[in-house]
């Protein structure tokens, strides 16, 4: 943990610089030749410039927006539930958003994507609220019991979604929604992710309230804050982020669990300080994983959900074993 605020700011600056470097590298990796020489070469069709503007820049922006917003959503979930091993994919939120997207696709396929996202967010909100209500009936004696309840709830919702997807021949669409992938991101198909940035800004503005609410309802009420209102705001932010990321790029597991825990180990639990760190580290982590997925089997590409899932599972096990050792 950093001893002074100046140390934290210096390392945050380093993190921002590394993320910018990774973003620049991301712009020039791919099958199409997009390099400085190709961009400035005399080409009547301007192929390199078109690929850069239509594909590479939107993809890089989508990675940054999705990575930072999903990491913030995980941080908010951990504050709301007061458990370090909870995030949208371990609380039934992502599965509920998928169910909502399937329902609106079946009943009203012609609706605009924005409306479908709102319906998906409403289902995500309902699924997350159901998860929190279930926790009231569970004797929580172990920190791992909370995410286990969320995983079981998500499995039930996912089974229902798979049944209807199979019944109406939408299993390929379900696979696409559940497999996070940035390869299909183009200009005009990622802009909903800016709602994730809005959620990140809201989380930073209300950071002090979320920090207090994370200490419990009685403590929050004694300080004059409306505990339920703060929790509802957090749930809305998490639901919107989960929905826009699902609709735009698919599901990315473990991101909202790993990044906040790593930041907590470095600088503590004050959300006012951790929000910038979580956003930057989330964006940088997804950028690094995306670059790895694009070069490890070049010219083929490994989906981002696979890369993040593999790396995130190892980091999750490390955090779990570390928690066990500290508690022993």
C-alpha positions in Angstrom: 0.0 0.0 0.0 1.3 3.5 -0.9 2.5 5.5 2.1 1.8 8.9 0.8 -0.7 10.6 -1.5 2.1 11.8 -3.8 3.3 8.2 -4.3 -0.3 7.2 -5.3 -0.6 10.1 -7.8 2.8 9.3 -9.3 1.9 5.6 -9.8 -1.5 6.6 -11.2 0.3 8.8 -13.7 2.4 5.8 -14.7 -0.7 3.7 -15.0 -2.3 6.3 -17.3 0.9 6.5 -19.4 1.0 2.7 -19.8 -2.6 2.5 -20.8 -2.1 5.2 -23.4 0.9 3.2 -24.8 -1.2 0.1 -24.9 -4.0 2.0 -26.7 -1.5 3.2 -29.3 -0.2 -0.3 -29.8 -3.7 -1.6 -30.2 -4.3 0.8 -33.1 -1.6 -0.8 -35.2 -2.2 -4.6 -34.5 -4.3 -6.5 -37.0 -4.4 -8.3 -40.3 -4.9 -5.1 -42.3 -1.8 -3.0 -42.8 -2.3 0.0 -40.6 1.1 1.7 -40.1 2.4 5.2 -40.3 3.9 4.5 -43.7 0.7 3.0 -44.9 -1.4 5.9 -43.6 0.8 8.5 -45.2 1.4 6.6 -48.4 -0.3 7.9 -51.6 -3.3 5.6 -51.9 -6.4 6.7 -53.8 -8.6 4.5 -51.8 -7.0 5.4 -48.5 -7.5 1.9 -47.2 -5.3 2.2 -44.1 -6.9 5.4 -43.1 -10.4 3.9 -43.5 -9.5 0.9 -41.4 -8.0 3.1 -38.7 -11.1 5.4 -38.5 -13.8 2.7 -39.0 -12.3 -0.2 -37.1 -9.2 0.3 -35.0 -10.1 3.6 -33.2 -13.6 2.5 -32.4 -12.3 -0.9 -31.2 -9.7 0.7 -28.9 -12.2 3.2 -27.5 -14.6 0.3 -26.9 -11.9 -1.6 -25.0 -11.1 1.3 -22.8 -14.8 2.1 -22.1 -15.8 -1.5 -21.4 -12.8 -2.3 -19.3 -13.1 0.8 -17.1 -16.9 0.6 -16.7 -17.0 -3.1 -15.9 -14.2 -2.7 -13.3 -16.2 0.2 -11.7 -19.3 -2.0 -11.8 -17.5 -4.7 -9.9 -16.2 -2.2 -7.3 -19.8 -0.9 -6.8 -21.1 -4.5 -6.4 -18.5 -5.2 -3.8 -19.5 -2.0 -1.9 -23.2 -2.8 -2.1 -22.9 -6.5 -1.0 -19.8 -5.9 1.3 -18.0 -8.9 -0.2 -14.7 -8.9 -2.1 -15.7 -11.8 -4.3 -18.8 -10.4 -6.0 -19.1 -8.8 -9.4 -21.8 -8.7 -12.1 -20.9 -12.2 -13.4 -21.0 -13.8 -9.9 -24.3 -12.1 -8.8 -26.6 -13.1 -11.6 -26.5 -9.6 -13.1 -25.0 -10.5 -16.5 -27.2 -13.6 -16.9 -30.3 -11.4 -16.1 -29.2 -8.9 -18.7 -28.8 -11.7 -21.2 -32.3 -12.9 -20.4 -33.7 -9.4 -20.9 -32.0 -9.0 -24.2 -33.3 -12.4 -25.4 -36.9 -11.5 -24.3 -36.9 -8.2 -26.1 -35.3 -9.9 -29.2 -38.1 -12.5 -29.3 -41.0 -10.1 -28.6 -40.0 -7.0 -30.4 -37.0 -7.6 -32.7 -37.5 -4.4 -34.6 -37.0 -2.1 -31.6 -33.9 0.2 -31.6 -30.8 -1.0 -29.9 -31.1 1.7 -27.3 -34.5 0.3 -26.2 -33.2 -3.2 -26.1 -30.4 -2.0 -23.9 -32.9 -0.4 -21.5 -34.9 -3.6 -21.3 -31.8 -5.6 -20.7 -30.7 -3.1 -18.0 -34.2 -3.5 -16.3 -33.8 -7.2 -16.2 -30.2 -6.8 -14.9 -31.6 -4.6 -12.1 -34.3 -7.1 -11.2 -31.8 -10.0 -11.2 -29.4 -8.1 -9.0 -32.1 -7.0 -6.6 -33.2 -10.7 -6.4 -29.7 -11.7 -5.5 -29.5 -9.1 -2.7 -32.8 -10.2 -1.3 -31.7 -13.9 -1.4 -28.7 -13.0 0.8 -31.1 -11.9 3.6 -32.2 -15.5 3.9 -28.7 -17.0 3.8 -26.7 -17.4 7.0 -23.5 -15.8 5.7 -20.6 -17.2 7.8 -18.1 -17.6 4.9 -17.1 -14.9 2.4 -17.3 -17.5 -0.4 -20.9 -18.3 0.3 -22.1 -15.0 -1.1 -20.6 -15.4 -4.6 -21.7 -19.1 -4.5 -25.3 -17.9 -4.1 -24.8 -15.5 -7.0 -23.3 -18.2 -9.2 -26.2 -20.6 -8.5 -28.7 -17.8 -9.2 -26.9 -17.0 -12.4 -26.9 -20.6 -13.4 -30.7 -20.9 -12.9 -31.3 -17.7 -15.0 -28.8 -18.9 -17.6 -30.6 -22.3 -17.8 -33.9 -20.5 -18.4 -32.3 -18.3 -21.1 -30.7 -21.3 -22.8 -34.0 -23.2 -22.8 -35.8 -20.3 -24.6 -32.9 -19.8 -26.9 -33.0 -23.4 -27.9 -36.8 -23.3 -28.2 -36.7 -20.4 -30.6 -33.4 -21.3 -32.4 -31.4 -18.4 -30.9 -28.5 -20.4 -29.4 -26.0 -18.9 -31.8 -27.0 -15.4 -30.7 -26.8 -16.5 -27.1 -23.2 -17.7 -27.7 -22.3 -14.4 -29.3 -23.7 -12.4 -26.4 -21.9 -14.6 -23.8 -18.6 -14.6 -25.6 -17.0 -11.2 -25.2 -15.3 -10.2 -28.4 -14.1 -6.8 -29.8 -13.5 -8.1 -33.3 -16.9 -7.0 -34.5 -16.7 -3.4 -33.1 -17.0 -0.8 -35.8 -17.9 2.9 -35.9 -21.6 3.2 -35.2 -21.7 -0.1 -33.2 -20.0 0.8 -29.9 -21.4 4.2 -28.9 -23.7 2.8 -26.2 -20.5 2.1 -24.2 -20.3 5.9 -23.5 -23.1 5.2 -21.0 -20.6 3.2 -19.2 -18.4 6.2 -19.0 -21.3 8.2 -17.6 -21.7 5.5 -14.9 -18.1 5.8 -14.0 -18.4 9.6 -13.6 -21.5 9.1 -11.4 -19.6 6.5 -9.3 -16.8 9.0 -8.8 -19.2 11.9 -7.9 -21.0 9.7 -5.3 -17.9 7.9 -4.2 -18.0 9.2 -0.6 -21.6 8.1 -0.2 -20.8 4.6 -1.5 -17.8 4.3 0.9 -20.1 5.2 3.8 -22.8 2.9 2.6 -20.3 0.0 2.4 -19.9 0.3 6.2 -23.5 -0.8 6.8 -27.1 0.6 7.0 -27.0 1.6 10.6 -23.7 3.5 10.2 -24.9 5.2 7.0 -28.2 6.3 8.6 -26.5 7.7 11.6 -24.5 9.9 9.3 -27.7 11.3 7.8 -27.5 9.5 4.4 -30.4 7.7 2.8 -28.9 4.1 2.6 -31.6 2.7 0.3 -31.2 5.6 -2.1 -27.5 5.1 -2.3 -27.9 1.4 -2.9 -30.5 2.0 -5.6 -28.1 4.4 -7.4 -25.4 1.8 -7.3 -27.6 -0.9 -8.6 -28.8 1.3 -11.5 -25.2 2.0 -12.4 -24.2 -1.6 -12.3 -27.3 -2.7 -14.3 -26.8 -0.1 -17.1 -23.0 -1.0 -17.4 -23.7 -4.7 -17.5 -26.4 -4.1 -20.2 -24.5 -1.8 -22.5 -21.4 -4.0 -22.3 -23.5 -7.1 -23.1 -25.2 -5.5 -26.0 -22.1 -4.0 -27.4 -19.3 -6.5 -26.9 -20.6 -9.5 -24.9 -19.8 -10.8 -21.5 -16.3 -10.4 -20.0 -15.9 -12.5 -16.8 -13.8 -11.8 -13.7 -12.9 -8.3 -14.7 -15.0 -6.6 -12.1 -13.7 -9.0 -9.4 -9.9 -8.9 -10.1 -9.3 -5.2 -10.7 -11.0 -3.8 -7.6 -9.2 -6.4 -5.4 -5.8 -5.5 -6.8 -6.4 -1.8 -6.3 -7.6 -2.4 -2.8 -4.4 -4.2 -2.0 -2.4 -1.2 -3.2 -4.3 1.8 -1.9 -7.0 0.7 0.4 -10.8 0.9 0.4 -11.6 4.6 0.1 -13.7 4.8 -3.0 -12.8 8.4 -3.7 -9.2 7.3 -4.2 -9.9 3.9 -5.8 -12.3 4.9 -8.6 -9.6 6.5 -10.9 -7.3 3.6 -10.2 -9.9 1.0 -10.9 -10.9 2.7 -14.1 -7.4 3.0 -15.4 -6.3 -0.5 -14.4 -9.5 -2.0 -15.8 -8.9 -0.3 -19.2 -5.2 -1.2 -19.2 -5.9 -4.8 -18.2 -8.4 -5.3 -21.0 -6.2 -3.6 -23.5 -3.3 -5.9 -22.6 -5.5 -9.0 -22.8 -7.0 -7.9 -26.1 -3.5 -7.4 -27.6 -2.4 -10.8 -26.3 -5.5 -12.4 -27.8 -4.7 -10.8 -31.2 -1.0 -11.8 -31.4 -0.8 -15.2 -29.7 -2.4 -16.9 -32.8 -1.9 -14.2 -35.4 -3.6 -13.7 -37.8 -6.4 -15.4 -35.9 -7.9 -13.9 -32.8 -8.8 -15.3 -29.4 -12.0 -13.7 -27.9 -11.3 -11.3 -25.1 -13.6 -13.3 -22.7 -11.3 -16.4 -23.1 -8.1 -14.5 -22.4 -9.6 -12.5 -19.4 -11.3 -15.7 -18.2 -8.0 -17.7 -18.1 -5.9 -14.9 -16.5 -8.7 -13.8 -14.2 -9.3 -17.4 -12.9 -5.7 -17.7 -11.9 -5.8 -14.3 -10.2 -9.1 -15.2 -8.5 -7.5 -18.4 -7.1 -4.6 -16.4 -5.8 -6.8 -13.9 -4.1 -8.9 -16.7 -2.6 -5.9 -18.6 -1.3 -4.4 -15.3 0.0 -7.6 -14.6 1.9 -7.7 -18.1 3.4 -4.0 -17.8 4.5 -4.6 -14.3 6.1 -7.7 -15.7 7.9 -6.0 -18.8 9.2 
